[in-house]
Amino acid sequence: MRNLVFFRPALAGLLIAAASLSAQTTPDAKPAAPLAASDVLTLDAFLVTSSKADGYRATNAISATGIGTKIGDTPLAISVVTSELISDTGMNEVREALNMVPGVLTNPVNESRAVIRGFTGLIAYRNGQYRRQLMTTWNMDQVEVIKGPAAIFFGAVRPGGIINTVTSKPVFTGSYTDAKVSVGNEGYLKGEVYSNQVVNDKFAYRVGLGGIDTGGLRDFEYLHESYAGLSTIFKPTPNQQLTVDLEKIDRERFYLSSYPVRSLVNSKVYLQAGAIAAQAGISRQGTVSSSGSVSNGVTADSANRSYLTTLGYSGTVTAANFYPLYDMFAPISYSVSLSNDARQIQRSEAVDVEYLAKISDNLVWQTSLNYAFDNTSGLQPSDGDTRPYADGSVRFRTEFFVNIRDSYNLDNKLTWRFDLGSTKHTVQFGQEFQRVVFTRPGYYNPVAKTYNNSPGNSTVSGVANKYVTYFFPSGTTPVSINQVFTDSGQTFSIVRKNYDDAYGYFIIDQAKFFNERLLVLAGARYNAFKARVTYDVPVSNSSQSVANGGLANFDIGKGKGGTTPQAGFLFKVTPGLGVFATYSESVESNTAIDADGNASEPIESQALDYGLKAEFMDGRLTSTLAYYDIKRQNLAYADTDKQIATGRSPYFIFGNSEASKGLEFESNWSPSNNYSLIAGWAHTTEAETTKSNNATFVGRRFGGVPENTYTLWNRYTFTNDLLKGLSLGFGLQHNDGTNLSQDPNVQVWIPAFTVYNAMASYKLKLAGRDVKAQLNIKNLTDRRYREGSEGYFAPSRAIYLSLSTRF
């Protein structure tokens, strides 16, 4: 922490010195002069589009500062994936775009839980507004990743950074329609059309429609998806702009968790004759005794550990004879499925309304309204894809869940640009409010009178779980998970609603000193949180149940907020080379209350970034090198001593901590108009628990975070007469091998992998129309590899052929 502690006063001293020196150069104070034409605020500065990018090179980003700011002038590590790069590489999912960003890791099954600089969380935004899901790259203009705790503009966030997808907006340069159709292996078919129409110089709109229908290499695999979008810009006067953006995405697919490819086993137990004999007589099915007590059978975890004990191995990590419970993945075929009808449904809707008013040359008011609806629901096998018994069989039950999130946002911001002596300032004052209503239907247990969030696998008193037992992935016929759910006797019979409110107020100044050689970004945000929960049936497992006679239809949460500062500078040593450093803090709300009604402490993070930014060859070569040091602390764990002493719960101790350190490099090089290359490298030196009530986790690396990752993509476009119109692209993604889990009882290794992708496109005339034909091959060598902290297999080789044209 020493470097973080000393950085703040050092930075404050630098800012004061800069202001003092600047004042000395202008001894005769004068009223602020009118802004130069290049400094006048324009409404266009608040809209970042691909028209401001040059191929793979994005010059501006809006996520980092709330206004379109030159990336090279911002003291933050910023990565942008442009629409041209998305198109050339054939990225159908936002996840694929994020794999191009150094320091970002994704999960091939759960697209909403990306890892940035070692920290996992729901860190996704769309046009600056919080979203639950990242899905297909429909109408995607660019994907921006801001590294570090971006707390000023995004409130309560994980310290690794945030992801903001920016959608395409209408332009006033002309009316046109883009159409594209793609076909591929496994019955892949995708169509999309976008039409930009200029009605007059005050109103333009963009409408988009699309759909995907595909099968898959594995049994029962399918995906159906539809997209519809509308965006309008209305300029009633030269100084006013109203933007409305609507989007709807519906997706249904076979639930990929039905494939037991992440099953973990122990090499001393799995398919060993002695272990099979030892487990032959155990009960694997749940039962209810005549007295009403419930047994849910012997788990594979318990049975496997019991056999290891008979071999003389201990499950205590500190013991001399300790042996982990799991040390390898089960050799189960990639295409094997537990069920034939598991399904996942994702529905996403968004409404964005933004009003901009230019009050004067140096004042702009901005109001943003957002409503978003996200529904992720699914019926899937539960537990069976992770733990086989010694004979290779698994048992599983079912899980039916519905997660509905309605989010409402109201943001107001005033941007003020002015000169103070020889310094230039852009100051923003902002207010933000967000309400997220999380609706989770569940199962009401009539015996214990408890709420349980997933019918089918709720382990509750008086109710035995229904398991499918002795299922052998190598030979048993996949079952109907719908029938298993019916047999469970559980259904949706109660609704819980969580209401989470977040309030934020911020001020930030972007200042330029010494003829714009020193650029400073400094500000702070105040955060406040509220939470409450309602049940439509009184329950016994609310924290308010005891105080209300044993049952309550509500719960309360109190979240302590806090002020999060951020300050950084970028100094241009030469016009093309700058050094930068940034200190930032963030908080994450924790709305749980203890048995005495006291609010929990928030999780707090501090981060220091410093490095180099370069821009040479008239912008044809841009690079960023950044080192980061992140501390995440105040994580809670149960105060069991106090709970035992008082006979009440919960009580918490706020003392666990985590840390992440590393180095990131990315470069974008276009030495000529027909060649482009982008490359990235992330070296995560540390991503671990630094303090914990469970000492066995201290110093152990987070699961699924490799030490090194590399990305590369390059494209060459032929310009001679013979091959004119032909473009070839090639790239790779490499991840080092890493541990699957931080748990010392799971010592399973995710092997390193290198995946290659290729593209060929050709512009031709077809029926008198300009057409672009493009071939993309992903995972060129059809490498079977695992990715992400859950150990799922990444997609196999995919081949797509597309035709696109503009009307």
C-alpha positions in Angstrom: 0.0 0.0 0.0 3.0 2.3 0.5 3.1 3.4 -3.2 -0.6 4.2 -3.1 -0.4 6.2 0.1 2.5 8.3 -1.1 1.1 8.8 -4.5 -1.8 11.0 -3.5 0.2 13.8 -1.8 2.8 13.6 -4.6 0.1 14.1 -7.2 -1.5 16.9 -5.2 1.9 18.6 -5.0 2.3 18.3 -8.8 -1.1 19.8 -9.4 -0.4 22.7 -7.0 3.0 23.3 -8.6 1.5 23.2 -12.1 -1.1 25.8 -11.1 1.5 28.0 -9.4 3.8 27.9 -12.4 0.9 28.6 -14.7 -0.1 31.6 -12.6 3.5 32.9 -12.7 3.4 33.0 -16.4 0.4 35.2 -16.3 1.1 37.7 -13.6 -1.7 40.1 -14.7 -4.9 38.3 -14.0 -7.5 39.0 -16.7 -11.1 37.9 -17.2 -11.4 34.7 -19.1 -11.0 35.3 -22.8 -13.4 33.9 -25.3 -12.6 30.3 -26.1 -10.7 29.5 -29.3 -12.7 27.9 -32.0 -11.1 24.6 -31.4 -12.1 24.7 -27.7 -15.7 25.6 -28.2 -18.0 22.8 -26.9 -20.0 21.2 -29.6 -22.8 18.6 -29.3 -20.8 16.3 -31.6 -18.2 15.9 -28.8 -20.8 13.9 -26.8 -21.3 11.4 -29.6 -18.4 9.0 -30.4 -18.9 7.0 -33.6 -16.8 4.8 -35.9 -16.6 7.8 -38.3 -14.1 9.2 -35.8 -12.0 6.0 -36.1 -9.5 5.1 -38.8 -9.8 1.4 -39.5 -8.7 -0.4 -36.4 -7.5 2.8 -34.7 -10.0 4.5 -32.5 -8.8 8.0 -31.7 -11.6 8.9 -29.2 -13.4 7.1 -26.4 -16.4 8.4 -24.4 -16.4 6.0 -21.4 -13.4 7.3 -19.6 -14.3 10.9 -19.3 -18.0 11.2 -20.2 -17.1 13.3 -23.3 -15.4 12.3 -26.5 -11.7 12.7 -25.5 -8.6 11.8 -27.4 -7.3 8.5 -26.0 -3.7 9.6 -26.2 -4.5 12.6 -24.0 -6.2 10.6 -21.2 -4.1 9.3 -18.3 -5.9 6.0 -18.3 -5.4 2.6 -19.9 -8.1 2.5 -22.6 -8.8 -0.2 -25.1 -11.2 0.1 -28.0 -12.4 -2.6 -30.4 -13.7 -0.8 -33.5 -16.6 -1.8 -35.7 -14.2 -2.5 -38.6 -12.2 -4.9 -36.5 -15.4 -6.6 -35.3 -16.4 -7.0 -39.0 -13.1 -8.2 -40.3 -12.7 -10.9 -37.6 -16.3 -12.0 -37.8 -17.0 -11.4 -34.1 -20.6 -12.5 -33.5 -20.4 -12.1 -29.7 -19.2 -9.3 -27.6 -17.2 -11.9 -25.7 -15.1 -12.4 -28.8 -14.3 -8.7 -29.1 -13.2 -8.7 -25.5 -10.8 -11.5 -26.1 -8.8 -8.9 -28.2 -8.2 -6.7 -25.2 -5.1 -7.3 -23.1 -6.0 -8.0 -19.4 -9.6 -9.2 -20.2 -10.7 -12.8 -19.9 -14.1 -14.2 -20.9 -16.2 -17.3 -20.2 -17.5 -19.2 -23.2 -20.8 -20.0 -21.3 -21.5 -17.0 -19.1 -20.9 -14.0 -21.4 -21.8 -11.5 -18.6 -19.0 -12.3 -16.2 -15.8 -11.0 -17.7 -12.5 -10.8 -15.8 -10.6 -7.6 -16.0 -7.1 -7.5 -14.3 -8.0 -10.6 -12.3 -11.3 -9.4 -10.9 -14.6 -11.0 -12.0 -18.0 -9.3 -11.9 -21.0 -7.8 -13.7 -19.1 -4.9 -15.2 -21.1 -4.4 -18.4 -22.6 -1.2 -19.7 -24.4 -0.2 -22.9 -24.1 3.4 -24.0 -22.9 4.2 -20.5 -25.8 2.5 -18.7 -25.6 -0.6 -16.6 -26.6 -3.8 -18.3 -27.0 -7.4 -17.1 -26.1 -9.1 -20.3 -23.5 -8.9 -23.1 -24.6 -10.9 -26.1 -24.3 -10.5 -29.9 -22.5 -7.6 -31.6 -25.7 -6.4 -33.3 -25.4 -2.7 -34.4 -22.1 -2.5 -32.5 -20.1 0.6 -33.2 -17.2 0.0 -30.8 -16.4 -1.8 -27.5 -14.6 0.3 -25.0 -12.7 -1.1 -21.9 -11.6 1.3 -19.2 -9.0 -0.3 -17.0 -8.9 0.4 -13.2 -11.6 1.5 -10.8 -13.6 3.9 -13.0 -15.7 5.0 -10.1 -16.3 8.7 -11.0 -18.5 7.9 -13.9 -19.7 4.4 -13.1 -20.2 4.4 -9.3 -19.9 1.1 -7.5 -17.7 -1.0 -9.7 -15.1 -3.8 -9.4 -11.6 -2.4 -9.4 -10.4 -4.1 -12.6 -12.4 -1.8 -14.9 -15.6 -1.6 -16.9 -16.8 -2.6 -20.3 -19.0 -0.2 -22.3 -20.5 -1.2 -25.7 -21.4 1.8 -27.9 -24.1 1.2 -30.5 -24.2 2.9 -33.9 -26.3 6.0 -34.2 -27.8 7.7 -37.3 -25.6 10.1 -39.2 -26.6 13.1 -41.3 -24.1 12.4 -44.2 -26.5 10.5 -46.3 -29.2 7.8 -46.6 -28.2 4.2 -47.2 -29.0 0.6 -46.2 -26.4 -2.0 -45.4 -27.4 -5.7 -45.7 -25.4 -8.8 -44.8 -26.2 -12.5 -44.9 -23.9 -15.2 -43.5 -23.9 -19.0 -43.7 -21.6 -21.4 -41.9 -21.0 -25.0 -40.7 -23.5 -26.7 -38.4 -26.4 -25.1 -40.2 -25.4 -21.5 -39.3 -27.5 -18.8 -40.8 -27.4 -15.1 -39.9 -29.1 -12.1 -41.6 -28.9 -8.4 -40.7 -29.9 -5.2 -42.2 -29.4 -1.6 -41.1 -30.9 1.5 -42.7 -29.7 5.0 -42.1 -32.2 7.6 -43.3 -31.9 11.4 -43.3 -35.3 13.0 -43.3 -33.9 16.5 -43.2 -31.1 18.5 -41.6 -32.9 18.1 -38.2 -34.0 14.5 -38.1 -32.4 11.2 -39.0 -33.0 7.6 -37.9 -31.3 4.3 -38.1 -33.3 1.0 -38.0 -31.9 -2.5 -37.7 -33.2 -6.1 -37.9 -31.4 -9.3 -37.6 -31.7 -13.0 -36.8 -29.5 -16.1 -36.1 -30.5 -19.7 -36.5 -27.9 -22.5 -36.0 -27.3 -26.0 -34.8 -24.2 -27.2 -33.3 -21.5 -29.9 -33.3 -22.9 -31.5 -30.1 -26.1 -33.4 -29.6 -29.2 -31.2 -29.2 -27.3 -28.0 -29.6 -29.2 -25.1 -31.1 -29.5 -21.3 -31.0 -32.3 -19.1 -32.2 -31.9 -15.3 -31.8 -33.7 -12.2 -33.1 -32.7 -8.5 -33.0 -34.6 -5.2 -33.6 -33.2 -1.7 -33.1 -34.2 1.9 -33.7 -32.2 5.0 -33.1 -33.2 8.6 -33.9 -31.5 12.0 -33.6 -33.6 15.1 -33.6 -32.0 18.6 -33.7 -34.9 21.1 -33.1 -32.3 23.9 -33.0 -28.6 24.1 -33.7 -28.0 24.0 -29.9 -30.3 21.1 -29.0 -30.2 17.4 -29.7 -32.5 14.6 -28.6 -31.4 11.0 -29.1 -33.7 8.0 -28.7 -32.3 4.5 -28.9 -34.4 1.3 -28.7 -33.2 -2.3 -28.7 -34.8 -5.7 -28.3 -32.9 -9.1 -28.4 -34.5 -12.5 -27.8 -32.3 -15.6 -27.6 -33.1 -19.2 -26.9 -30.6 -22.0 -26.9 -29.8 -25.4 -25.6 -28.3 -25.0 -22.1 -24.6 -25.6 -22.4 -24.3 -26.7 -18.8 -26.0 -29.9 -19.9 -22.7 -31.0 -21.3 -20.6 -32.5 -18.4 -17.3 -31.4 -19.8 -16.2 -29.6 -16.6 -16.5 -32.8 -14.5 -13.6 -33.1 -12.0 -12.2 -36.4 -10.8 -9.4 -37.8 -8.7 -6.9 -40.0 -10.5 -6.6 -42.2 -7.4 -10.4 -42.8 -7.3 -11.8 -42.5 -10.8 -12.4 -45.9 -12.4 -10.3 -47.6 -9.8 -11.6 -51.1 -8.8 -11.1 -50.5 -5.1 -12.9 -47.2 -5.1 -15.8 -48.7 -7.2 -16.2 -51.5 -4.7 -16.1 -49.2 -1.7 -18.8 -47.0 -3.2 -21.1 -49.8 -4.3 -23.4 -49.8 -1.4 -23.8 -46.0 -0.8 -27.2 -44.3 -1.1 -27.3 -41.8 -3.9 -31.0 -40.9 -3.7 -32.7 -38.6 -1.3 -35.1 -40.0 1.3 -37.5 -38.9 4.0 -37.7 -41.1 7.2 -40.8 -41.8 9.1 -39.8 -39.1 11.6 -39.7 -36.6 8.8 -35.9 -36.2 8.7 -34.4 -35.7 5.2 -31.3 -37.4 3.7 -30.2 -36.3 0.3 -27.9 -39.2 -0.2 -24.1 -39.4 -0.3 -22.5 -36.9 -2.6 -19.6 -37.8 -4.9 -17.5 -35.3 -3.0 -18.1 -37.1 0.3 -17.7 -40.6 -1.2 -14.5 -39.8 -3.0 -12.9 -38.2 0.0 -13.9 -41.2 2.2 -12.1 -43.5 -0.2 -9.0 -41.2 -0.2 -9.1 -41.4 3.6 -8.9 -45.2 3.5 -5.8 -44.8 1.4 -4.2 -42.8 4.2 -4.7 -39.3 2.6 -6.0 -36.3 4.6 -8.4 -33.6 3.5 -6.7 -31.1 5.7 -4.6 -28.8 3.6 -1.9 -28.3 6.3 -1.5 -32.0 7.0 1.6 -33.8 5.8 -0.5 -36.5 4.1 -2.9 -34.0 2.4 -4.1 -35.0 -1.1 -6.5 -32.8 -3.0 -10.0 -34.0 -3.6 -9.8 -33.4 -7.4 -6.7 -33.3 -9.6 -7.9 -33.8 -13.2 -10.8 -33.3 -15.6 -12.9 -36.4 -16.3 -12.2 -37.8 -19.8 -15.8 -37.3 -21.0 -16.6 -36.7 -24.7 -17.1 -33.1 -25.8 -20.5 -33.9 -27.3 -22.1 -36.0 -24.5 -25.2 -34.5 -22.9 -27.0 -35.2 -19.6 -30.4 -34.1 -21.0 -32.2 -33.7 -24.3 -34.3 -30.7 -23.5 -32.4 -28.3 -21.3 -32.9 -24.7 -22.4 -31.8 -21.2 -21.7 -33.8 -18.1 -22.5 -32.3 -14.6 -22.6 -34.4 -11.5 -23.4 -33.0 -8.0 -23.4 -34.7 -4.7 -24.0 -33.4 -1.2 -23.7 -34.7 2.4 -24.1 -32.2 5.3 -24.0 -33.3 8.9 -24.2 -30.6 11.6 -24.1 -31.1 15.4 -24.3 -28.3 17.8 -25.0 -28.6 21.5 -24.7 -25.8 23.9 -25.6 -26.3 26.8 -23.3 -23.3 28.8 -24.6 -20.0 28.1 -26.2 -18.6 26.8 -23.0 -21.7 25.2 -21.3 -23.6 22.1 -22.2 -26.4 20.4 -20.2 -27.0 16.7 -20.6 -29.9 14.6 -19.3 -30.0 10.8 -19.8 -32.9 8.5 -19.1 -32.6 4.7 -19.4 -34.9 1.7 -18.9 -33.6 -1.8 -19.4 -35.2 -5.2 -19.1 -33.1 -8.3 -18.8 -34.5 -11.8 -18.3 -32.2 -14.8 -18.0 -34.1 -18.0 -17.3 -33.3 -21.6 -17.7 -34.1 -25.2 -17.0 -30.9 -27.3 -16.6 -29.3 -30.2 -14.9 -27.8 -29.2 -11.5 -24.7 -30.6 -10.0 -24.2 -33.5 -12.3 -21.8 -31.8 -14.7 -19.1 -31.4 -12.0 -18.6 -34.5 -9.8 -18.6 -38.1 -10.9 -18.4 -41.1 -8.6 -15.6 -43.7 -8.8 -17.5 -45.8 -11.4 -17.7 -42.7 -13.7 -21.4 -42.2 -13.1 -23.0 -38.9 -12.0 -26.1 -38.0 -10.2 -28.0 -34.8 -10.9 -31.2 -33.0 -10.0 -32.8 -30.1 -11.9 -32.8 -26.4 -11.5 -35.4 -24.0 -12.9 -34.5 -20.4 -12.4 -35.9 -17.0 -13.6 -33.8 -13.9 -13.1 -35.6 -10.7 -14.2 -33.9 -7.3 -13.8 -35.6 -4.0 -14.5 -33.3 -1.1 -14.2 -34.1 2.6 -14.3 -31.5 5.4 -14.6 -31.7 9.2 -14.5 -28.5 11.1 -15.0 -27.8 14.9 -15.3 -24.5 16.5 -16.1 -23.3 20.0 -16.8 -20.1 20.4 -18.8 -18.2 23.7 -18.5 -15.2 24.6 -20.5 -13.1 27.6 -19.7 -9.6 29.1 -19.7 -7.9 30.1 -16.5 -4.8 32.1 -17.4 -2.9 29.9 -19.8 -4.6 26.7 -18.6 -7.6 25.1 -20.2 -10.3 23.3 -18.1 -13.2 21.1 -18.9 -15.2 20.7 -15.6 -18.2 18.3 -15.3 -20.7 18.3 -12.5 -23.0 15.2 -12.4 -25.8 13.5 -10.6 -26.8 9.9 -11.2 -29.6 7.7 -9.9 -30.1 4.1 -10.6 -32.8 1.6 -9.4 -32.5 -2.1 -10.1 -35.5 -4.3 -9.4 -34.4 -7.9 -9.3 -37.4 -10.3 -9.5 -36.6 -13.9 -8.6 -39.6 -16.3 -8.5 -38.8 -19.3 -6.3 -40.1 -22.3 -4.4 -42.0 -21.8 -1.1 -41.3 -24.7 1.3 -44.6 -25.3 3.2 -42.9 -27.2 6.0 -40.1 -24.7 6.9 -42.0 -21.7 5.4 -38.9 -20.6 3.6 -38.1 -18.9 0.3 -35.8 -21.0 -2.0 -34.7 -19.4 -5.2 -34.6 -22.3 -7.6 -37.3 -25.0 -7.7 -36.1 -28.4 -8.4 -32.8 -28.3 -6.5 -33.9 -26.6 -3.2 -32.6 -28.6 -0.3 -35.1 -27.8 2.4 -36.4 -29.5 5.6 -39.1 -32.0 5.0 -38.5 -32.2 1.2 -36.1 -34.8 -0.3 -34.4 -33.9 -3.6 -35.2 -36.0 -6.6 -32.0 -37.2 -8.3 -31.2 -38.9 -11.5 -28.7 -41.5 -10.4 -26.2 -43.9 -12.0 -26.1 -41.8 -15.2 -23.0 -42.9 -17.2 -22.1 -40.1 -19.6 -20.5 -42.6 -21.9 -23.6 -44.7 -22.4 -26.8 -43.6 -20.7 -29.5 -42.1 -22.9 -30.0 -38.4 -22.1 -33.0 -37.7 -19.9 -35.9 -35.2 -20.2 -34.9 -32.5 -17.7 -38.5 -31.3 -17.9 -39.7 -34.6 -16.5 -37.0 -34.5 -13.8 -38.4 -31.1 -12.8 -42.0 -32.4 -12.7 -40.8 -35.4 -10.5 -39.1 -33.0 -8.1 -42.5 -31.9 -6.8 -41.2 -28.3 -6.6 -42.6 -25.4 -8.6 -42.7 -21.6 -8.6 -44.9 -20.6 -5.7 -43.4 -17.4 -4.3 -41.9 -14.2 -5.7 -39.0 -12.2 -4.2 -38.2 -8.7 -5.3 -35.0 -6.9 -4.5 -35.0 -3.1 -4.8 -31.4 -1.7 -5.0 -31.0 2.1 -5.3 -27.7 3.8 -6.0 -27.1 7.6 -5.9 -24.0 9.4 -7.1 -22.8 12.9 -7.3 -19.5 13.8 -8.9 -17.2 16.6 -10.1 -14.2 16.2 -12.4 -11.8 18.5 -14.1 -9.8 17.8 -17.2 -7.1 20.4 -17.3 -4.3 21.3 -19.7 -1.1 23.1 -18.7 2.1 24.3 -20.4 0.7 24.5 -23.9 -1.1 21.2 -23.5 2.0 19.3 -22.5 0.7 18.4 -19.1 -2.9 17.0 -19.0 -4.5 16.4 -15.7 -7.7 14.5 -14.8 -8.9 14.9 -11.2 -12.2 14.5 -9.4 -14.3 12.7 -6.9 -17.7 11.0 -6.5 -20.0 10.5 -3.6 -21.9 7.2 -3.5 -24.9 6.2 -1.5 -26.9 3.0 -1.5 -30.3 1.7 -0.3 -31.9 -1.7 -0.5 -35.1 -3.5 0.4 -36.7 -6.9 -0.3 -40.3 -8.0 -0.5 -41.9 -11.5 -0.6 -45.5 -12.1 -1.7 -45.7 -14.8 1.0 -44.4 -14.3 4.6 -41.3 -16.4 5.1 -39.2 -17.6 8.0 -35.8 -17.0 6.5 -35.9 -13.2 6.3 -33.6 -11.3 8.6 -36.7 -9.6 9.9 -38.6 -12.9 10.6 -37.7 -13.3 14.3 -38.6 -9.7 15.1 -42.0 -10.1 13.5 -43.2 -13.3 15.2 -41.3 -15.7 13.1 -42.6 -14.7 9.7 -42.0 -11.6 7.6 -42.8 -10.6 4.0 -40.0 -8.1 3.8 -36.3 -7.6 4.4 -34.1 -4.5 4.7 -30.7 -3.7 3.6 -28.4 -0.8 4.5 -25.4 0.0 2.4 -22.7 2.4 3.5 -21.5 4.6 0.7 -18.4 6.7 0.5 -16.4 9.2 -1.6 -14.1 7.8 -4.3 -11.4 10.1 -5.6 -9.5 9.8 -8.9 -6.6 11.8 -10.0 -4.1 11.4 -12.8 -1.8 13.2 -15.2 -0.2 12.6 -18.6 3.0 14.6 -19.4 4.1 14.7 -23.0 7.9 14.3 -23.0 7.8 14.8 -26.8 4.8 15.5 -29.0 4.5 11.7 -29.6 5.5 10.2 -26.2 3.8 10.7 -22.9 4.2 9.3 -19.4 1.1 8.9 -17.3 0.0 7.9 -13.8 -3.4 7.6 -12.1 -4.6 6.9 -8.6 -8.2 5.9 -8.2 -10.6 4.3 -5.7 -13.9 2.5 -5.8 -16.5 1.1 -3.6 -18.9 -1.9 -4.0 -22.1 -1.8 -2.0 -22.8 -4.5 0.6 -26.4 -4.1 1.7 -26.5 -7.0 4.1 -27.2 -6.1 7.8 -26.2 -8.0 10.9 -28.4 -9.3 13.6 -28.3 -6.0 15.4 -29.5 -4.1 12.3 -26.1 -2.5 11.6 -25.1 -1.8 8.0 -22.3 -3.7 6.4 -19.1 -1.9 5.4 -18.6 -1.5 1.7 -15.8 -3.3 -0.2 -13.1 -0.7 -1.0 -10.4 -0.7 -3.6 -7.4 1.4 -4.5 -5.4 1.3 -7.7 -2.4 2.9 -9.1 -1.7 2.9 -12.9 1.4 4.3 -14.6 3.0 3.9 -17.9 3.7 5.2 -21.4 1.6 6.3 -24.3 3.1 6.7 -27.7 1.8 8.1 -31.0 4.1 8.3 -34.0 4.0 8.4 -37.8 1.1 10.9 -37.8 -0.9 8.5 -35.7 -0.2 5.4 -37.7 1.6 3.8 -34.7 -0.1 4.1 -31.3 0.9 2.1 -28.2 0.2 1.9 -24.5 2.3 0.3 -21.8 0.8 0.2 -18.4 1.7 -1.2 -15.0 -1.1 -1.6 -12.4 -1.3 -2.3 -8.7 -4.8 -2.9 -7.3 -5.8 -3.6 -3.7 -9.4 -4.8 -2.9 -10.2 -5.0 0.8 -12.9 -5.0 3.5 -14.3 -8.3 2.2 -16.7 -9.8 4.7 -16.7 -13.2 6.4 -18.9 -14.6 9.1 -18.0 -13.8 12.7 -18.8 -17.3 14.0 -17.5 -16.7 17.5 -20.0 -13.9 18.0 -22.8 -15.9 16.4 -22.1 -18.8 18.8 -21.8 -16.6 21.9 -25.0 -14.7 21.2 -27.0 -17.4 19.5 -27.9 -14.9 16.8 -26.8 -14.4 13.2 -25.5 -13.0 11.0 -22.5 -11.1 12.3 -19.6 -10.2 10.1 -15.9 -9.3 10.2 -14.7 -7.0 7.5 -11.0 -7.9 7.0 -10.4 -10.1 4.0 -8.4 -8.6 1.1 -7.3 -9.4 -2.5 -4.6 -7.9 -4.8 -3.8 -7.8 -8.4 -0.6 -6.6 -10.2 0.5 -6.7 -13.8 1.8 -5.3 -17.0 -0.2 -4.6 -20.1 0.9 -3.6 -23.6 -1.0 -3.0 -26.8 -0.1 -1.5 -30.1 -1.8 -0.5 -33.3 0.3 -0.1 -36.4 -0.7 0.9 -39.9 2.5 1.7 -41.8 0.5 2.0 -45.1 -3.1 2.4 -46.2 -3.3 -1.3 -47.1 -1.7 -2.9 -44.0 -2.8 -2.9 -40.3 -1.6 -4.8 -37.3 -2.8 -4.8 -33.7 -1.1 -6.7 -30.9 -1.6 -7.1 -27.2 0.1 -8.7 -24.2 -1.0 -8.9 -20.6 1.3 -10.2 -17.8 -0.6 -10.7 -14.6 2.1 -11.1 -11.9 -0.3 -11.4 -9.0 -4.0 -12.1 -8.7 -4.6 -13.6 -5.3 -6.0 -13.4 -1.8 -3.7 -11.5 0.5 -5.7 -11.8 3.8 -8.4 -14.3 4.7 -10.0 -16.0 7.7 -9.3 -19.2 5.7 -5.5 -19.2 5.7 -5.3 -21.9 3.0 -6.4 -19.3 0.4 -3.8 -16.7 1.2 -1.2 -16.4 -1.5 -3.1 -18.7 -3.9 -3.8 -17.4 -7.4 -7.4 -16.8 -8.5 -8.8 -19.5 -10.6 -8.7 -19.1 -14.4 -6.3 -16.2 -14.5 -3.2 -17.1 -16.6 0.1 -15.3 -16.1 0.4 -14.3 -19.8 -2.0 -13.8 -22.6 -1.3 -12.6 -26.1 -3.4 -11.4 -29.0 -2.5 -10.5 -32.6 -4.4 -9.6 -35.7 -3.2 -8.2 -39.0 -4.7 -7.5 -42.4 -3.3 -6.8 -45.8 -5.3 -5.4 -48.7 -4.0 -5.8 -52.2 -4.1 -2.7 -54.4 -2.5 -3.9 -57.6 -4.6 -4.6 -60.7 -4.4 -8.4 -60.5 -5.5 -8.8 -56.9 -7.2 -5.5 -56.3 -10.1 -5.8 -53.9 -8.6 -8.8 -52.0 -7.9 -8.6 -48.3 -6.3 -11.3 -46.1 -6.3 -11.4 -42.3 -4.7 -13.6 -39.8 -4.5 -13.6 -36.0 -4.1 -15.6 -32.8 -5.0 -15.7 -29.2 -2.8 -17.4 -26.6 -3.4 -18.0 -22.9 -0.9 -19.6 -20.6 -1.9 -22.6 -18.6 -3.3 -21.8 -15.1 -5.1 -23.3 -12.1 -8.8 -23.9 -12.4 -9.6 -23.0 -8.8 -8.2 -21.1 -5.9 -9.4 -23.9 -3.6 -6.4 -26.1 -2.6 -8.7 -29.1 -2.7 -9.1 -28.6 -6.4 -5.7 -28.8 -8.0 -6.8 -29.0 -11.6 -4.8 -27.4 -14.4 -6.3 -25.6 -17.4 -3.8 -26.3 -20.2 -2.3 -23.4 -22.3 -3.7 -22.9 -25.7 -3.1 -21.0 -28.9 -5.9 -20.5 -31.3 -5.6 -19.1 -34.8 -8.2 -17.2 -36.9 -8.2 -16.3 -40.5 -10.1 -14.1 -43.0 -10.3 -13.5 -46.7 -12.5 -10.9 -48.3 -13.0 -9.8 -51.9 -14.9 -6.8 -53.3 -16.7 -7.6 -56.6 -19.5 -6.6 -58.8 -22.6 -8.8 -58.5 -25.7 -7.9 -60.6 -24.3 -4.5 -61.1 -23.9 -3.9 -57.4 -20.8 -3.5 -55.2 -20.6 -6.6 -53.0 -18.1 -7.8 -50.4 -17.7 -11.6 -50.0 -15.9 -12.6 -46.9 -14.7 -15.9 -45.5 -13.9 -16.3 -41.8 -12.4 -19.4 -40.1 -12.3 -19.3 -36.3 -10.2 -21.8 -34.4 -8.4 -22.7 -37.7 -6.8 -25.9 -36.4 -10.0 -27.0 -34.6 -8.2 -26.9 -31.2 -10.2 -28.4 -28.3 -9.3 -26.1 -25.4 -10.8 -24.9 -22.1 -11.3 -21.3 -21.3 -12.5 -19.4 -18.2 -12.5 -20.2 -14.5 -15.3 -22.8 -14.8 -13.4 -25.0 -17.2 -15.9 -25.1 -20.1 -14.7 -25.9 -23.6 -14.4 -23.0 -26.0 -16.2 -23.3 -29.4 -14.8 -25.7 -32.0 -13.8 -24.6 -35.5 -16.4 -22.3 -37.2 -16.5 -21.4 -40.9 -18.6 -18.5 -42.1 -19.1 -17.1 -45.6 -20.9 -13.7 -45.8 -22.1 -11.4 -48.5 -22.7 -7.7 -47.8 -23.7 -4.7 -49.8 -24.9 -1.2 -49.5 -28.0 0.2 -51.2 
